[in-house]
Amino acid sequence: MRRHPADTAKSAKTVTRRGLILGGAQLAMGGVLIARMRYMQVDQSDEYRMLADQNRINMRLIPPSRGMIFDPLGRQCTGLSHRHGARGCGRSG
């Protein structure tokens, strides 16, 4: 059974209860997301700025994993110092 074109146009213009509920739910979720973003970016900005600075500035001494290095004559050329840095030897014959 076919609908009359006037009935089809009339039903297309009306807002259904389902559409109203879905639109309201989308609007509510969008509002919650916007409120959460504002809370994190404005109200908690100092805390996140401090965490970002701590993450950016990370001073650690990492010991090298290469071990000892010897020159062609078999003398130890570099080794580990107390500060986990490298110390080297020159070409002192």
C-alpha positions, 0 to 999 in steps of 0.5 A: 500500500502506497502512501500519499505524497502529502503524508510522506512530506508531513511525516518528514517534517515532524520530529519524532520522539526517537530523534529528539532523544538521540539528539538530546543524548548527543548534545549531552555527551558533547557537553560532557566532553567539552566540560571535561576538556575545559576542566583539564586544560584550564583548571588543572593546567598547572599540574599538567605543566609540572608533569610535562616539565618533569617528563622533558627534563630527565637527568639520568646517568646511564653506564655504557655497555661497551666494556673496555676498549684496547689500543692495537698494542693491547693497552687499555684505552678507555674504561669506566670512571666513577661517574659512569663516563668514559675516560680515554688515553691519548697517543702517548707512544 
